[in-house]
Each structure stands twice: as structure tokens, then as C-alpha cells.
């Protein structure tokens, strides 16, 4: 009987050590694609809820920009937030009230919003600490294919970049190029 108990304990230990979270990675990220898909769905549920609270079709305005800052701090990586902060700091000190880099909103891929939803959320690629997710963003009667670069950051999957796959626009690369080009003009 003791042997059976010891064998059962050994099997339980082996199962626990080789479970879905044991990737050999130092990040602690789960290789389970369902976790990434679930995280993206939960993020966009909250994003849509935030935008719906503003009362429907709106135009990007200072209060909307503070909204994206709130969403960014909750759902984006430190690297994304740092890049956005650098662009906002540059614009605040150089644009004299004129429109800066952000003439559209990367969360909704436009300036206006109405009837926001997402569909067809799917994982394209994944490692222990990064993933690429594609989805269809529905806004104002239009559908935009969006690609999200995800990173396992701060204990969960977070967005590290937004890419408008319909137009091919990479927001993070655009911000970096904007900063380099404008710093070279000084």
C-alpha cells in the first residue's frame, strides 16, 4: 500500500511540474493560446465599454486622449507606454496647440466611433513571451483588420503594438519614425 501511495505522489509531482505553465521559460508565460485570446477579448470588452460610456459617436478630443492613456496603462506594455509618452511630450512642447502625431486613435483605428465591436480574434504566432493576434475591429460600419503584438509583461499578456493590417500602418514604428524625423529637424 505504501508503494502505491509513493507512486501516486510521484505521478502527481510529475504532472504538476509538466503542466501547461511549465514552459522552461523564465517569463512564467503560459504557452496556451487560449489564454492570449481570452486576454485580448477581455481587453477589448473593457475598451468598448469605456468608449460606449462616452455616449456614442465622438471625435478624438483631449478627454478621449486621456481615455486612451487610461486604457494604455491598464492593457499595454511599459515599452508602448514609454513610446506614447515620448510622442506626447514632444507634441506638448513643439506643436503650439496644433494637432501632433495622434490624429487618430489606435484603439479604434479612427477618429470617430460608433457601434464598436471585435470579431474573429485569432492567434497568428506565439512564443513563451510574445504573441501576434489578429482581429476584425468593427467601427462606424467599417471593418478594419488589426494585428496586435502582445508581450507577456507585468504578469499578464499586454499589447506592445497596434498594426492596422488593412492599411499596413504600424503605430509603434510610426511613433519612432515621427520622433526621429522631428528631432532631426531641430
C-alpha positions as a Markdown table, in Angstrom:
| # | Residue | x | y | z |
|---|---|---|---|---|
| 1 | Unk | 0.0 | 0.0 | 0.0 |
| 2 | Unk | 2.9 | 2.4 | 0.8 |
| 3 | Unk | 4.4 | 1.7 | -2.6 |
| 4 | Unk | 1.1 | 2.7 | -4.3 |
| 5 | Unk | 0.9 | 5.9 | -2.3 |
| 6 | Unk | 4.5 | 6.8 | -3.2 |
| 7 | Unk | 3.9 | 6.1 | -6.8 |
| 8 | Unk | 0.8 | 8.2 | -6.8 |
| 9 | Unk | 2.6 | 11.0 | -5.1 |
| 10 | Unk | 5.4 | 10.8 | -7.7 |
| 11 | Unk | 2.9 | 10.9 | -10.6 |
| 12 | Unk | 1.2 | 13.9 | -9.0 |
| 13 | Unk | 4.5 | 15.7 | -8.7 |
| 14 | Unk | 5.4 | 14.9 | -12.3 |
| 15 | Unk | 2.0 | 16.1 | -13.6 |
| 16 | Unk | 2.3 | 19.4 | -11.6 |
| 17 | Unk | 5.8 | 20.0 | -12.9 |
| 18 | Unk | 4.9 | 19.4 | -16.5 |
| 19 | Unk | 1.6 | 21.1 | -16.5 |
| 20 | Unk | 0.5 | 23.8 | -19.0 |
| 21 | Unk | 2.5 | 26.6 | -17.3 |
| 22 | Unk | 5.8 | 24.7 | -17.3 |
| 23 | Unk | 7.5 | 26.0 | -20.4 |
| 24 | Unk | 11.1 | 26.1 | -19.4 |
| 25 | Unk | 10.8 | 29.9 | -19.8 |
| 26 | Unk | 11.9 | 32.3 | -17.2 |
| 27 | Unk | 9.0 | 34.6 | -18.0 |
| 28 | Unk | 6.4 | 32.4 | -16.4 |
| 29 | Unk | 4.2 | 32.8 | -19.5 |
| 30 | Unk | 1.8 | 30.1 | -20.5 |
| 31 | Unk | 2.2 | 28.7 | -24.0 |
| 32 | Unk | -1.6 | 28.2 | -24.0 |
| 33 | Unk | -3.0 | 30.2 | -27.0 |
| 34 | Unk | -6.5 | 30.2 | -25.3 |
| 35 | Unk | -5.0 | 32.5 | -22.6 |
| 36 | Unk | -3.8 | 35.0 | -25.1 |
| 37 | Unk | -7.1 | 35.0 | -27.0 |
| 38 | Unk | -9.1 | 35.3 | -23.8 |
| 39 | Unk | -6.9 | 38.3 | -22.7 |
| 40 | Unk | -7.4 | 40.1 | -26.0 |
| 41 | Unk | -11.2 | 39.5 | -25.8 |
| 42 | Unk | -11.3 | 40.8 | -22.2 |
| 43 | Unk | -9.2 | 43.9 | -23.1 |
| 44 | Unk | -11.5 | 44.8 | -26.0 |
| 45 | Unk | -14.6 | 44.2 | -23.9 |
| 46 | Unk | -13.3 | 46.9 | -21.5 |
| 47 | Unk | -12.2 | 49.2 | -24.3 |
| 48 | Unk | -15.6 | 49.1 | -25.9 |
| 49 | Unk | -17.3 | 49.6 | -22.5 |
| 50 | Unk | -15.1 | 52.7 | -22.0 |
| 51 | Unk | -15.9 | 54.2 | -25.4 |
| 52 | Unk | -19.6 | 53.4 | -25.0 |
| 53 | Unk | -19.7 | 55.3 | -21.8 |
| 54 | Unk | -18.9 | 58.5 | -23.7 |
| 55 | Unk | -22.3 | 58.4 | -25.4 |
| 56 | Unk | -21.7 | 57.0 | -28.9 |
| 57 | Unk | -20.1 | 58.6 | -31.9 |
| 58 | Unk | -17.5 | 61.1 | -30.8 |
| 59 | Unk | -14.4 | 62.7 | -32.2 |
| 60 | Unk | -11.0 | 62.3 | -30.7 |
| 61 | Unk | -10.6 | 65.1 | -28.2 |
| 62 | Unk | -8.4 | 65.9 | -25.2 |
| 63 | Unk | -10.7 | 63.8 | -22.9 |
| 64 | Unk | -10.6 | 60.9 | -25.4 |
| 65 | Unk | -6.8 | 61.1 | -25.3 |
| 66 | Unk | -6.8 | 60.8 | -21.5 |
| 67 | Unk | -9.1 | 57.8 | -22.1 |
| 68 | Unk | -6.5 | 56.1 | -24.3 |
| 69 | Unk | -3.9 | 56.9 | -21.6 |
| 70 | Unk | -6.0 | 55.0 | -19.1 |
| 71 | Unk | -6.5 | 52.1 | -21.4 |
| 72 | Unk | -2.8 | 52.1 | -22.2 |
| 73 | Unk | -1.8 | 52.0 | -18.6 |
| 74 | Unk | -4.1 | 49.0 | -18.0 |
| 75 | Unk | -3.5 | 46.9 | -21.1 |
| 76 | Unk | -0.3 | 47.9 | -22.8 |
| 77 | Unk | 3.4 | 47.2 | -22.1 |
| 78 | Unk | 5.8 | 49.6 | -20.4 |
| 79 | Unk | 7.6 | 50.0 | -23.8 |
| 80 | Unk | 4.4 | 51.0 | -25.6 |
| 81 | Unk | 3.5 | 53.5 | -22.8 |
| 82 | Unk | 7.0 | 54.9 | -22.9 |
| 83 | Unk | 6.9 | 55.5 | -26.6 |
| 84 | Unk | 3.5 | 57.2 | -26.4 |
| 85 | Unk | 4.7 | 59.3 | -23.5 |
| 86 | Unk | 7.7 | 60.5 | -25.6 |
| 87 | Unk | 5.5 | 61.4 | -28.5 |
| 88 | Unk | 3.0 | 63.2 | -26.3 |
| 89 | Unk | 5.9 | 65.1 | -24.5 |
| 90 | Unk | 7.3 | 66.1 | -27.9 |
| 91 | Unk | 4.0 | 67.3 | -29.2 |
| 92 | Unk | 3.2 | 69.2 | -26.0 |
| 93 | Unk | 6.5 | 71.2 | -26.3 |
| 94 | Unk | 6.6 | 71.7 | -30.1 |
| 95 | Unk | 3.1 | 71.9 | -31.6 |
| 96 | Unk | 1.7 | 75.1 | -30.1 |
| 97 | Unk | -1.8 | 73.7 | -29.8 |
| 98 | Unk | -1.7 | 72.2 | -33.3 |
| 99 | Unk | -2.5 | 68.5 | -34.0 |
| 100 | Unk | 0.5 | 66.4 | -33.3 |
| 101 | Unk | 1.2 | 62.8 | -34.1 |
| 102 | Unk | -2.1 | 61.3 | -32.8 |
| 103 | Unk | -4.6 | 62.5 | -35.4 |
| 104 | Unk | -6.5 | 59.2 | -34.9 |
| 105 | Unk | -7.0 | 56.7 | -32.1 |
| 106 | Unk | -5.2 | 53.3 | -32.4 |
| 107 | Unk | -7.7 | 51.6 | -30.1 |
| 108 | Unk | -10.5 | 52.2 | -32.6 |
| 109 | Unk | -8.4 | 52.8 | -35.7 |
| 110 | Unk | -10.1 | 56.1 | -36.5 |
| 111 | Unk | -11.2 | 59.5 | -35.2 |
| 112 | Unk | -14.9 | 58.7 | -34.6 |
| 113 | Unk | -16.6 | 55.7 | -33.0 |
| 114 | Unk | -19.9 | 54.1 | -33.2 |
| 115 | Unk | -21.1 | 50.5 | -32.8 |
| 116 | Unk | -17.7 | 49.3 | -31.7 |
| 117 | Unk | -17.1 | 45.5 | -31.6 |
| 118 | Unk | -14.5 | 43.0 | -32.5 |
| 119 | Unk | -14.8 | 39.6 | -34.2 |
| 120 | Unk | -12.6 | 36.8 | -35.4 |
| 121 | Unk | -9.9 | 37.1 | -32.7 |
| 122 | Unk | -7.2 | 34.6 | -33.7 |
| 123 | Unk | -3.7 | 33.8 | -32.7 |
| 124 | Unk | -1.2 | 34.0 | -35.6 |
| 125 | Unk | 2.0 | 33.2 | -33.7 |
| 126 | Unk | 3.3 | 32.6 | -30.2 |
| 127 | Unk | 6.4 | 32.1 | -28.2 |
| 128 | Unk | 6.8 | 31.9 | -24.4 |
| 129 | Unk | 6.8 | 35.7 | -24.1 |
| 130 | Unk | 5.4 | 37.1 | -27.3 |
| 131 | Unk | 2.3 | 36.6 | -29.4 |
| 132 | Unk | 0.7 | 38.0 | -32.5 |
| 133 | Unk | -3.1 | 38.2 | -32.5 |
| 134 | Unk | -5.3 | 39.4 | -35.4 |
| 135 | Unk | -8.9 | 40.6 | -35.1 |
| 136 | Unk | -11.5 | 42.4 | -37.0 |
| 137 | Unk | -12.4 | 45.8 | -35.5 |
| 138 | Unk | -15.9 | 47.0 | -36.3 |
| 139 | Unk | -16.4 | 50.8 | -36.1 |
| 140 | Unk | -18.8 | 53.2 | -37.8 |
| 141 | Unk | -20.0 | 50.4 | -40.1 |
| 142 | Unk | -16.4 | 49.6 | -41.3 |
| 143 | Unk | -14.3 | 46.6 | -40.6 |
| 144 | Unk | -10.5 | 47.0 | -40.0 |
| 145 | Unk | -8.2 | 44.1 | -39.7 |
| 146 | Unk | -6.0 | 44.8 | -36.7 |
| 147 | Unk | -2.8 | 42.9 | -35.7 |
| 148 | Unk | -1.7 | 43.2 | -32.1 |
| 149 | Unk | 1.8 | 42.4 | -31.0 |
| 150 | Unk | 1.4 | 41.0 | -27.5 |
| 151 | Unk | 4.1 | 40.6 | -24.8 |
| 152 | Unk | 4.0 | 38.8 | -21.5 |
| 153 | Unk | 4.6 | 41.7 | -19.3 |
| 154 | Unk | 3.8 | 42.6 | -15.6 |
| 155 | Unk | 2.4 | 39.1 | -15.0 |
| 156 | Unk | -0.1 | 39.0 | -18.0 |
| 157 | Unk | -0.4 | 39.4 | -21.7 |
| 158 | Unk | -0.3 | 43.1 | -22.7 |
| 159 | Unk | -0.4 | 44.9 | -26.0 |
| 160 | Unk | 3.0 | 46.1 | -27.2 |
| 161 | Unk | 1.9 | 47.4 | -30.7 |
| 162 | Unk | -1.1 | 48.1 | -32.8 |
| 163 | Unk | -0.9 | 47.5 | -36.5 |
| 164 | Unk | -3.7 | 48.5 | -38.9 |
| 165 | Unk | -3.4 | 45.4 | -41.1 |
| 166 | Unk | -6.0 | 46.8 | -43.6 |
| 167 | Unk | -3.8 | 49.8 | -44.4 |
| 168 | Unk | -0.5 | 48.3 | -43.3 |
| 169 | Unk | 0.2 | 51.1 | -40.7 |
| 170 | Unk | 2.4 | 50.1 | -37.8 |
| 171 | Unk | 1.7 | 52.5 | -34.9 |
| 172 | Unk | 4.9 | 51.9 | -32.9 |
| 173 | Unk | 7.1 | 52.2 | -35.9 |
| 174 | Unk | 5.2 | 55.4 | -36.9 |
| 175 | Unk | 5.8 | 56.9 | -33.5 |
| 176 | Unk | 9.5 | 56.1 | -33.5 |
| 177 | Unk | 9.9 | 57.5 | -37.1 |
| 178 | Unk | 8.0 | 60.6 | -36.1 |
| 179 | Unk | 10.3 | 61.3 | -33.2 |
| 180 | Unk | 13.5 | 60.7 | -35.2 |
| 181 | Unk | 12.3 | 62.8 | -38.1 |
| 182 | Unk | 11.3 | 65.7 | -35.8 |
| 183 | Unk | 14.4 | 65.6 | -33.7 |
| 184 | Unk | 16.5 | 65.7 | -36.9 |
| 185 | Unk | 14.7 | 69.0 | -37.9 |
| 186 | Unk | 15.8 | 70.8 | -34.7 |
